[in-house]
């Protein structure tokens, strides 16, 4: 594997800097595993034995089979982490999404052990307050719906706790461990079922929406009762420390737009009732976290209706409902909030291409104290009851998400798991953070991955062919972590001789609210030219061949790649468009987020500015489109409906532009099935090799 030597582009396009990443060894300590729930005592060793051999550049098959940690939780005493491990299906298995297993690893280090095993999907692990019982979500056997299961860690088999008439979406232990709150959509009524059986199955828009209701179930006897008794829908919730009530984010309707931009913060008695609103946030809201003394609620939220992300920390006084923004000048985007004590709030955030963990005092104007910053990259953390121990799923440029631990006062973080043994032997391209100046003087940054072996005397020589891989959202950003998957091909492209640019154009998160709003009413305007400026910076440095530049991305990244293939066809020799917007008018009329898109992304209604919406639609510029374009789409995509891909395909085909269109059955806004992921990845790589040449080795 190549050595990482970070460098940045300044206004002169280049300035060197040096950074390093340290890894720590850990002692082998025994773990507690209930024998009835694990495949074999040596299953961790079996995992290592069944792992692929990594030698040379990464292959698409290796990428789709990589294991990744997620949903990490920590026991209250900080002794044990529990997490979900994504495990790809075998080649001969029935098609479907990846398996998910639940594993545990000691905070102090030691072998990771499975608590559940494939086949199947066991998710959302949560430890009881005393740390003796694990609860999780699963759908087993012939069950129609996902249910809550509980497993005693002292030994024994998992048992199903709930018998909900619709799938349980999430749950949370009560502070005393005697009950669980859980969220489920109201089931289809018996009258509707009878109508459907008799063919009276017509659908009237919005008429059959079912609320997302919060329930409470007793762990000992399985008795369940409704907590929210009105017609509102619950999205996130948290118990008060005394267990008497819960804090909720609620909306009046259960649709996707409401889940994004029409939520309020409310309280409800654990015994049941109608939620009482205490704060009408102006825009998006995240997860509430109640202070240990019950006096305040911390929540990440937007500062306005057109703020693209719930990226600021608010502290809400429970008694008065007064909400104070404690991060008004933070040049980052808050992604998680929690409590270290009744007097100190914790936050995790994305900042530029890195992550941070910080603490802020509740009262007064105390300054934020930085606890962690930079890499590895994480989005949220779990914290022990005393506020001193932390665990998180985090990645680096050398590996996907693994479980990391950190103790307050210690530095740096310690890696606890190795889910892909031997990955360190793969040949990876050098990954660096780059910065350049946009045409209006704004500094833009991103990630650059050079071809494997670039710089070696026997390796490929510059200038290199380049693929601009564009993130979606646009309220998202690239990080200096692991940037390779079926839909973001960083190291696989590098292994085939391509340089890769991943730009955090204006409109991205990670740099505060003003930067995230900087694309409003100008979609694909200056924000797209930020990417062109980055390409020009690399060309000026002599790193990139301007005649062999491609674009690729998904969702909003697919929109940019369709825009590259049409409006800026003269700049791009190949493009790959996955689930991309191609016509803003038809997209707004058919997507499941017409209001969120208009308010948060456009900051105007495309229907009221049809001239601008059409001008910024890729299909409006097909007349000049000469770029060979691969279009791919999930057949069941409701976010960016299939018609968007079909429109661009038809327009390019009639124009005579080289184009290919592939549809993946059963897939929503993204690909879940291994065979589909692998096919798409190979098609994309083949498309670039066909139209940009065979990488840097040609």
N, C-alpha and C positions, 0 to 999 in steps of 0.2 A: 504494500500500500504506500502511496506517495506521502511525503511529509507535508503537513499543512503549514503554509507560510502566508498568513493573512496580509493583504495589502489593500489599499484604497486608491480610488481616483480622486484627486483634488481638481480645482479648476484647470490645472495644467494637464489633467487626465491621469496622473499617477503619483502616488507617494507611498512609500513602504512603511509597514508597521509589523510588529512581531507579537504573536500571542501563543499560548500553549494550553493544552488540556491535560490534566493529571487524572490518572485512574488509580484506584486503591484496591489492594488485595484484601480479602476478608477471611476470618477463621471459619472452619467448618464446624458448625454447631448443630445439634439435633433439632428437628422440628416436630411439632405435634400433628399427626395426620390420622384421622379415623380410618381404620383399615377397610371398613366396608365401602368407603367412598373413593378409593384410589385403585387404579388398574393393577399396579404391582408395586412392591416396596421400592424397587429400583427404577421407577418410571422416569425420574429426572435424568438418570444415566441413560435410560432408553431414548429419551428425547435427544440427548447429545449424539447417541449412536445413529439415530435416524436422520440427523441433520445433513444437508447437502455438503459436499466438499467444495469449498470456495478456493478457487485458484484461477488467477487471471481476472479479466473484467467480468462484471455481473451479467448474467443472462436474464432474459425476461422470465424464464421459469423460476429461477432463484428469487427474483424480486417478488413475484406473486405468492411465493411460498414462505416469505420471511414472516417470522413470528413477532408480534408486537404486544407490549404491555399497555394496559389502559385501566381506568376506573380504580385507581389505587386508594385504599382506605387504611387507616391506622387504628390499632386498638387504643382505648383511652389511656392506658398506662404507657403507650409508646413502645411496647415490646415487640409487636408483630405487625407486619404489613400484609394485606390481602389484596389481590389484584386479579383482573381478567387478562387472559392470554389468548390472543387471536391465533387460531391454528387453521391453516388452509386445508381444504378437503383434498383427499387423495385423487389421483387421476381417474381411478376406476369407480369412485363414489358417485352416488346420485347427485345431480346438480343441485345447487343451493348456495347460500352464503357460507362464509367460513364458520368453522366450529369455534366455540368460545368456552374455555375452561377457566376455573377459578383456582388460583395458586396462593401459597403463603410463603413468606420469607421473614426470618428474624431481622429486626431493626439493626442489631449489632453485627449482622453478617452470618452467613451460613448457607446451606443448600436450599434452594427453592423447592417446595413440595406441592403436588397437586391435591386439591380438595374435591374437585369434580373432574371429569374427563370426557373427552370426545368419544362417540359422536354426540352432537347436540350443542345447544347454546345455553350456557348458564351465565347470567349477567348480573350487574348491579349488586355486587357483594356489600354487605353491611354487617358489622359486628355489633352485638348487643352491648349495652353500656358496661356490663361486667366482663366483656371480652370472651365469654364462654360459649356463645352461640352465634353461628353465621346464618344470616338470611340472604336469599338471592332469588332472582327471577328465572323461571324455566318453563318450558312446555314439553312435557314428557309423554311418551307412549301415544295414545290416541286422543290426548287432550286437545280440545278445540282452542283454548285460550291460554295465554301465559299467566302463570300463577306464582305466588310467593311460596318458597320452600324454606324450611329452617333445618339446620344441621348442628347438633351438639359437637363441639370440638374435642370433648373428652372421649368420644367414640360413639358409634351408632350410625344409623342410616338417616338420610334426609327424609323429611316428611312434608307433604303438601299442607300448607296452612290455609290458604284461601280457596274458595270455590266460586269465584266471581263469574258473572254471566257475560263479561267481556274481559279482554286482556288487561292485566294490571300493568300500568305504564311506569310506575315508580312507587317507592315506599320509604318510610323512615321510622326507626325505633323511637318509642316514647322514652323520656328520660329515665323512667324507672324500669324499663325493659319488659314491662308487662303487656304492652300493646304495640301495634304498628299502625301508623297512618298510611293509607295507600290511595293511589289515584287510578280511576278507571272511567272510561266513557260509559254513559248510560247504555244498556243493551237495547237492541231493536225491540220495539213493542210487539206483543202477541198479535195485535190488530194488524200491524204492518206485515208481520210474517204470514198471516192468513191471506192478506191481500196479494202478496207476492206469489203464494202457492196457487192462487186462482187467476193469476195473470194480470191483476190490477197493480202492476209494478211500475207505473209511470213515475217520473221524478220531477217534482216542482222545485225550482231553484231555491235553496236555503230553507225549504219547508221541513226537511227531515234531519236538521242538525240536532245532535245529541250532546248535552252538557258533559264536561269532564268533571266528575264529582269526586270529592274526597271522602274516604271511608276510614273507619277505625275498627280493628279486629283484635280481639283478646287472644294472646298467645296460648294461654292455658286451655281454653275451651273452644276456640275458633269462632266465637260469636262476633258477627260483623254488624255494624250500624253506620248509617250515613252521618257524616259530619256537616257537610254543606247541604242545606236543605232547599236552597232556592235554585233558580235556573242559570246562575252564573257558572263560568267554567274556570277551574283551577289549573294553574300551570306549574308553579313552584311553591314550596311550603317549608316551614321550619317550626319545630316545637319550641315553646317557651320552657325555660329550665324547670319550672314547677309542674309541667305537664298539663296545666289547666286550659291552655289555648294554643293556637298556632298562628303564625304569620303567613300570609298567602299573597301570591300575585294572581289576580283574577281579571277576567274580561266578561263582558255581557254576552258575547257570542263565542262559539268554539272554533271558528274558522281560523285559517293560517294567518291571515292579515291581522286578526285580533291578537293572536299569540305574539306577534311582533311589536305592534305599535299601539295597541289599545288596552293595555293592562293597568291595573291600579294595585296599590299595596293595601291589604286588608287584614283584619283580625277575625278569628272565629273561635268560639268555645269548643274545647275538645269533646264536650258532651253533645254538640250539635247545634245548628242554627244557621242563620243567614250571615254571610261575611259582612263586616262593617269596615268600610273604606276609611283609611286614615291619611292616605296620600295619593293624589292623582298625579302621577309622574307625567312629565310633558312628552315622553317618547318611550323608547325601548327600555325594558327592565330585565334584570338578571335574576339571580337566586338570593332570597333574603337570608340573613344570618342573625339570630337573636343573641344579644349580649348575655353573658353568664348571670347578670343580675336582673335581666328582663326589662331594663329601662330603655334600651335603644335597639334599633334594628339597622344593621349595615346591609347595603345592597348596591350592586353596580347598576347604573342606569344612564340613560342619555340625558343631555342637558336641554334638548329641544326636540320638537317633533321631527325635524329633518336631520338630526344627528344620526349618522349611520350606525353607531354601535352603542351598546349599553356599557360605555367605557369609562365612566367616572364613578368615584366612590361617594355615595351619599350616606350620611348617618341620620336616621329618623328618630325623633323623640317619640316614644310610644304614647306618652300621655297627651302631648300637644299636637302630634302629627307634623311638627316642623321638621323639614328636611334641609340639611346643610351639605353642600358640595364641598368635600374636603380635598379635592384634587383639581381645582379650577385651572391651574397652570401646568399640569403634568403633561410632558411631551411623550406620553405613552397611552396605551389602551388597557384599562383594567379588565381582567378576565375572570377573577375570583375574589371573593371577600370572605373573611372569617374573623375569629376573635382569639387573641392570646390571653386576654383577661377582660374583666368588666371595664377596664380603663384603657385598653389598647386594641385597636383594630388592625387586622392584617389584610394585605392585598397582594395579589399576583397580577402581573401585567406584561404585555408585550411592549417592548421599547426598541424601536428600530428593528434590527435583525436579531435582537436578543430578548431575554426574559428578565424579570426582576421580581423579588419578593421584598416587601417593605412593611413597616409598622407605623401607625399614626395614633397619637393619643386621642381619646374621645373628647375630652373637654379642653377648652382654650384653643390657642392658636399654635400649639406645638408643631414643630417641624417633622416631616416624614423622615424616618430612619431607614436607610437602605440596609437590607439584610443579605440579599444575594442579587447579583446582576451579571448579565452576559450569557454565557453558555455553561452547561447544557440548557436546552430549550424546553420549557414546560409551560402549561396553560393554567393549571390549578394545583393545589396542594391539599394534603390532609395533615392535621395537626393534633398532637396529643392534648389531653385535658389540661396539663400544666402549661401549654403554650411553648414548650421548649423543643419538641421533636417534630420533624416534618418528613413526609414522604411524598413522592410525586412520580408520574411517568414523564420521562425526559429523554431527549435524543441529542446526539451530536452529529457532526459531519461523517462520523465513522460508523454509526449504527442507528437503527430505528429506536422507538421508545422502549426504554428499560426502566426498572424501578430504581430510583435514587433515594438516598436518605441524607438528612442534614440535621445537625443538632445546633441549637442556637449557641453562638460563641465559637463553633467549629468552622473551619474553612479548609478546603472547599467541600462540595457534595461528594458522597461516596456511592459508587454504583453497587447495587445489591444483586442484580440478576444478569445472566448471559443467556438470552433466549435463542440466540443463533450462533452456537459455538463454531469457531473457525472463520467467522465473517471478517475478522481482522487480517486474514490472509488474502482477501480479495484485492484486486488491483483497482484502486479508486483514483479518479482525477482530483487534482488540487482544487479545493473549494475556498473561496475568499470573499470577503465583503468588499464591494466596489461602490464608489460614489462619483457622481458627475454633476455638472451644472446644466439645468434645463435652459431652454431658449430665453425664458424670462428671468433667469438668475436663480431660481429656486434649486436648492441642492436635493438631488434624488439619490437613493441608494438601492442596492440590490445584492444578489448573490451571483458570482461568476464561478463556473466549474470548467476547468480546462481539460482537454483530452487526456486520457491516461497516458503517462509517459511524456507529456509536454515538458520541455526543458531538458530532458535527458538527451545526451549527444546522439543516441541511436533512436530516439523517439520521433514522433511527428513534429514537423517544423511549421511555424506560423507563416502566413496568416491561415487561420482555421475556418472551416465552415461553422456557422453559428445557428442554433435554434433558440429563439426567444420563447421561453415557457412562461405563460401569463397566468397569474392566480385569479381565482373567481371572486365573487362578492358584489362589488369591489371592496366591501368592508372585510378585508383579510390582508395578510402580508406574508412574505417569504422570510424564513429565519435561517440563521447560520447553524442549522441542525441537519437532520436527515431529510433529503429532498428527492427521494427516489421511491416511486410506487407505480402502479399500472397506469396512472394518469399524469404523473409528473416524472419524467424519464431521466432525471439528472445524470446519475452515474452510469446508466445504460447507454445513453447518448455519448457520454465521455469515453466509455469503453469502446465505442465504434468510431472514435476520432473526431467527434463534434465538440465544440465549445458550447456552453449553455449559459444564457443570461436570464435571470429571474428578477425582474424589476419590481420595486415597490413604488409604483407610480402614484401621483397625487390621487387622493381618494382611498388609498390604502389605510389600514389601521396601523397602530404602533407609534405614531408621531403626534398624538393629540387630536383634539376635535377640529381645529381650523384646517389641518392638513387633510383630514378625512372628508371635510366638506368642500375641499378645493376643486372638486370636479362638478359641483352642482350646476345644472342648466347647461352643461358643456360636455356631456358624455361623448367619449371618443375624440374630444378636442385636444386640449393641452395635456390631458392625462395620457392619451396615446402618444403624443409627441414626446412625452417624457421617455418612453421606450425607444423611440427613434433617436433621441439625443444620446441615450446610453449606448446604442449600437454604433452611432457615429464616434463616440468616445473610444470605443474599442477598436474601430477601424483606424482612427487617428493614431492610436498606440501601436498599430501594426499587428494586432492580434487576430483580426477578423477579415475575411474575404468578403467585401460588400456584394459580390455577385452570387454568393452562396449563403443567403440568410433565409431562415424559415421561421414560422410562428406556429405555436400550438397551445391549446388550453381548453378548459372545461367551463361551462356555464358562462359567467362574465368573461372568463379567459377565452371561451369559445367565441363569444361576441367579438372580442378584440382580434382573434385570429380570422374570423370572417371579414372583419373590417380591414385587416392586413391584406386579405386576398382580393378585396374589391377596391375600396377607396385608395389604398396604398399599394396596389398591385405591383407598381414599378419598383418597390423596395423589397419585395419578398418573392423568392423563387419557389416556395412550397408552403402549404399551410395545412394544419390539422385542426378541425373544428368539432369539438365534442359538446353536445347539449348546449349549443350556442344560440344566443338571440340573433335573429337575422332580419326581423321586421318589427320595430317597436310598436306599431299600431296593432298588428294581429297578436303579438305577444301579450300586450296589455289586456286584450280582450279575452284571452284564453288561459293565462297563467293563474295559479292559485294565490299569487301575491300582487294583484293589480294595484292595490292601495299602497302597500309597503314600497313597491318599486317606484311609484309616482311620487310619494312623499319623501322617502329617504334617499333614493338614488337620483331621480330627476329633479326633485324639489319643484315640480310642476306637473300638470296633467298632460300627457301626450295628446289627449283628445282636444285640449284647448290650445296646444301648440303643435298641431299636426304637421306644419311645415318643417319645424325643427326635428320632430320625431322621425319624419320620413327621411330628411336629409341625413340623419345619423343612423339610418338603417342600411346594413350592408347590401341588401337586395336593390337599393336605390342606385347603386354604383356598379352594377354588373356590366354596364356598357364598356367600362374600361378594365374589366377583370380578366387577366391573363394567367393568374397564379394557379398552378395545379393544386386542387383542394380535395382533401379527404374529409368527409363528413360522417360522423357517427352519432347515434342517438339511442337512448333507451325507449322501448316501445310504450312503457307505462309512465313516462315522465309527465308529471303534472306541474312541476315548477317551470320548466321550459318545454312546452308540449312538442310532440314529435313533428308537428306541422312546421316548426321553425327550421328544422333540418331539411325537410322536404321542399320548402320554398326555395332555399338557397340551392339545393341540388337541381331543381327544375330550371331555375334561372341560369345557372352555369351550364347545364347541359344544352339548353336552347341556344346559349351564347356560343357554344363550341369550345368552352374552356375545359381542359382535362379535369374530371371530377369523378369521385367514387362515393357512394352513399351506402352505409351499412347500418342496419337496425338490429338491436339486441332485444329479443322477446323477454317479457317478464320484468325487465329492468326499469327502475325508477330514475331519479335524477342522480345517476352514478351507477356503476356496475358492481354487483355483489358476487356474481358467480365466477369461479376460477377460470373456466373455459372462455367466458366472455372477456374477462380481464386480459387473459393471455392473448386472445385473438386481436383485441384492440391494440394492445401494446406492440405486437409484432407487425400489425398493419401500419401503425404510425411510424415505427422505425424503418420499415421497408419503404414507406412513402418518402421519408427524408433521404434515404440512401438512393432512391431512384431519381429524385429531382435535384438534390443538392450534391450528389456525388458520394462516393464511398468513404466519407469521413476524411480525416486529415492524412490518412495513409495513401490516398490516391495520387 
